């Protein structure tokens, strides 16, 4: 029996999920509110947000059989290159020598996935804006481009429609639904560093560049066309350097010259970009349940996180991977069972990564510029070198493994507690290399965490 | 200059607020989605939810000049009467001898307030269901009884439209708005104990009756017609005694005979009530900001709490009282200023009472039947007797004072910590009366809390 399944949202998660579902022989329709962006691009090309693909994402792409098509569109970043206020930079590797995260343009990536889903037979309906969902009837009301209304009743309905999910809104008003949304105090703005006049990268392309400045920061990720997409994170208000205090070009120039002078020199279009690009906000959402009556939330619709661990997309892809494993195991005769298993196993993990992403803003914007933090990282690196299995850095567990996020979170908490103790040693800066590393590790082992 | 102000929702909070605003000479319109329930009553009279009015509520009514009109409709309850499983009861006073909380029918109460608001010149528009609010334009779209649409643009807009506030929904989707909603694991059902055949109260009318049974409970409040309105709180699922496990009349009878046998004997209409009355859920919501662009959330719209501290309405009335104090102080030339001051001062207090209400379910349904809890209460009562200013029970600070909820909460936490220590004494059951009370109090004083 061929089964019919409807997805809301043709973004990264919806497209990858459609690929998985088509490969299971299902009849897949995707409804997307935007027009088909593949047809209207060409003018602003390359000017899109970058995503950082890491192991969980790759694993999901590999299972979907699309890894090799994606790889040519990515650039490996093997560490952070940190820019201090004087223009000096230094490099912090993310993991071992062969480990990296991969920069990829969101638009290009979405196109690859969408093309593949379509090639496999998924029907994509653009210009379908969800107006209303009746969860108990699984009935969706769309508003089309011409203002016309259209109704659809689904057998199985999946909301892969992002942070402001229409399906989740329906859950919120129609179910006994626990929901939490928090906008953080910071917003962001996309900026751009073009290739040099001779057509080269203006900075080291094998790193994610960070200008950490405490309460604010700038980051930059490389693009295939040898430009960088930059993101400026500032508080909306309440601080000297904040969006509310930027009135005109002079303010922008002043902030960049004061705090990001080396980047400023590489940004000929700074003022125009600053004016034309919107200031966007950052939201964290958590909710439960994710499923009701053969309808399911997935990806950002179920758990939108702030971008500071680079895991939002990877986590959404892992959602698809896990859901597909469950379909493999339980079949498609009871979607309620599959969806129920999915939310039960997955929820603790997405809670953990949401929390880690929130916590990581402090690390990215502040800690990484702190000498003590560097010593701490050195000690942790040495622990990992001496005991590669027993002490894995939290960042590696999250980024370079498929360990459950909740497990990584718990181990990370324990490691942090142990490291807090270690860092109390007043001589740690001098003798960090000759500490009793066996004794430090023993604390992990006796806790039963490993 | 006469100013125009629009309220959404003509419930208890909206009606009281309208009285305050009329008394300030403003032009007040209330839009209410229900029809005018004053015209359609008479048949189910007396069968409404009861509210428990306490000091904060009375203070607000007094300032609005309506206290004397309300008083005749109330019945004082000076304590809890606790029913054990064998039909024995005992009485726990809520406070000092002259202190009580007051039972009043929600419908009757709403009528008094609405009549008064109307008498003062407020215009009440019934059958106005909010379809959509545009916050930045302060534009409200209503759907009328006949299906017609109607638009209104407000100068000043206040959402007193309860736990599922339409204005709050608009805030949620249109602002950088932090929002949290949680449904607790329990639901409730209204039941009824009529007057005796001879026209008397079937139980002590000067108490709030509680049948605490750990994970569930029954409560009853007296009505003017000598009946009691009862509320059964059960988990929805996951326990033997839960709504999901009640399939038929026999299950209802079995639960009542097993756990509430003395109440069962007083409930001739139990089975019909159980069948006809809905099973309702309980929600806690917290959000911020409460105000934007001359629009404000107030009462349950800003902070819906579970009913276990009997403070939902009292807190909403206190909101009105505080808002009116701010209007008194700052005038009406800048509503944004008044609303901003209101949310800043009030938010920590509503957070505190939301948390206390959540915590109090455990006390009401479980602790109060525990011998250790009774000893604990005796020690606290004695502390209060010896040091009436320095040690006030948390319940009294919340219920019989106008101390800020956040302050009561903080003091309550400190007291709980001290009492946890005191209760560690293995002989406390025997020697509770001869403890070193001065030493116990000293812990409060040295903490700087008093």
Interface residues (C-beta under 8 A of the other chain):
Chain A: X164 X169 X172 X173 X176 X177 X178 X179 X180 X181 X182 X183 X236 X281
Chain B: X164 X169 X172 X173 X176 X177 X178 X179 X180 X181 X182 X183 X236 X281
